[in-house]
Amino acid sequence: MRGICFIGAGKMATAIAGGMVRKNIKTEIHTFDPLPAAAEQFCKTCEGTAFSSPVAALENTDAVLLAVKPQYLTGAVEAIRDAIGGRLVISIVAGATIAALEALTGTKRIVRRLRRRSRRSGNSAFRSRTLPQSRRKSAGRGNRTQRKRPGVRSRIHPGACGRRRLCRTPARDRN
């Protein structure tokens, strides 16, 4: 991979690029952000290169990561639509569907990935893992029980993947 271009240099983009640097992923990191202070902070944290134009940032890259707020997505993509070409487009924009991104970018090479823990863990879109029990949001709450119908107890607990799910156990299996 020649390089990756981050369109938007906010906290999520910085966390993802920082994770790439910490995991020793050897690639050039380019960024464009309309706020020079955000781009400068991104470059300090991630050893990347800031550009004054999104089209210039796309040169010598194989992938584009869209890390803008949903209300700015259309404007950001319109500025680079012709330059995207055959590049892979990765989106962490909340609420943007793959169909909408295909229509905006004009390419079918799209990956949509949202992570809630990227700032805390630094792993983000480039490595997934379950957080230790001590770092999960549900840690310390214990198992909550609910009664849905007589004879069946329901427990909500974190599963192996860290997601919360509902388990129902018959009354005869209760402790």
N, C-alpha and C positions, 0 to 999 in steps of 0.2 A: 504494500500500500504506500503510495507516494505521500499522501497527506490527507488531513481532514480539515474541513472549514466549518467553523462555528459561526452561524448567523445569530448574533445575540451573545453577549458576554456577561450574563447575570450570574446569580448564585448557582443555578442548576448546571449551566454550561461550565462554570469554573469547577464544580464538583466532579463532573464527568471527565473533563480534561485533566484535573488533578489526579483522579483515579488512574487515568492512562499513564501519567508520568510515574506515579508510585508503583504501578505494575510493570514498568519498563517496556511499554509498548512503543516500539521504535517507529515513529512516524512524525512528519511535520505537522504542527498545529497552527492553523491560521484562524484569525477571527476578524469579524466586522461588527461593530456596535456604533450606533449613532452618537452615543455618549463617550467621548474620549476617555473620561475618567474610568468608566467600566472596562473599556478595552485595555487600558494601562494596568489596572488591577488584575485582570485576567492574565495578562502577559507576565506579570511578576510572579503570580502563583503557579502558572502552568508552563513557563518557559516557551510561550508561543510568540507569534508575530502578529501584530495588529496592522490592519490595512484601513485606508481612508475610504475605500470603495468596496462594496460587496463583490463586484465582478473581479476586481484585482485579487481579493482574498480567495476566490475560487480557482485561480490559476494554480497549476501543479498540485491539485488535490483530486482524489478519487471519490470522496464522499462529502456530503453536506449535512450538517446537523442543525436543524431548525430549533432554536431555543429562545423563541420570542413569546411574548404574551399573546393570547388568542386574538385580541383586538388589533394587533399589529401584523398578523400573519399575512394577510392579503398584500399589504404594501411591501413587506419584506420579500415575498416571493415574486411579486411583479418586477422588482428591481433585478432579479437574477434569473428569471425564467429562461431567457435565451441562452444564458451561460451554463445552465445546469447540464444540458446535453444528456449524456448517458451515465452521469454520476449517480451513485446510490444516495437517496435522500432518507435521512433518519429524522424523525420528528418526536420531540418530547412536548409538543404543544398540547395543552389540555383541550379536549373537546373537538379536535380536528380529526375527522374520520379519514380513512385511507382513500375513500372515493373523493372526498373534498380535496385532499392533497394531490391526488392524480389529476384532478381538473385544474388545480392551480399551477402545478409544476409542469404538466405535460409529459410526465414519465410514469412508467409502471414500476420502476425500481424504488419502492418505498418501504421503509420499516417504521412502524409506530411503536414507541416504547415509553412507558411512563413508570417512574420509580418514585416511591415516597421517601425512601431512606437514603437517597444518594448523598445528601449533604452530611449525614451522620456517619455512614459507613465508608463512603468514598468508592464503593464498588459499582454502583449505578448500572448502566446499560451494558457494561463490558464484563461483568461477572455477577452471577446471582448466587446468593447463599442465604441460609437462614441465620438470623441474628441469634446470639446466645440468649437464653431466657432472661438474664439480668438486663439486657438492653431492649427487650421488646416493650412496646407500649402497655401491653396487658400484664407485665410483670408485677407481682405484688397484689394483684386484685383477687387472686384465688379463683376457684371455679364457682360460678354463680349457678344456682339451680332455679328452675322454673317448673311449675306444674301446668301442663297443658290439658291433660285429661286424667281421670282417676286411674291409678295403677301404673302410670308411666311417668318416669322422671326424666326431664330434659336437662342436659348440662351444656353450657356454652363454655368452650375452652379453646386455647390456642392449639392448632394442629401442628404437625411436624414442619409444615411450611411457614408457620407464623400467622396464618390466617385464622380467623375465628370461625368456628363452625358449630352447628347444633347436633348433639348426639342424644338419641333417645334410648333409654335402657328400660326393659320391662321391670315391673315391681319386684318380681321374684329374684332378680339379679342384684338388687340393692344390698349395700353393706349395712 
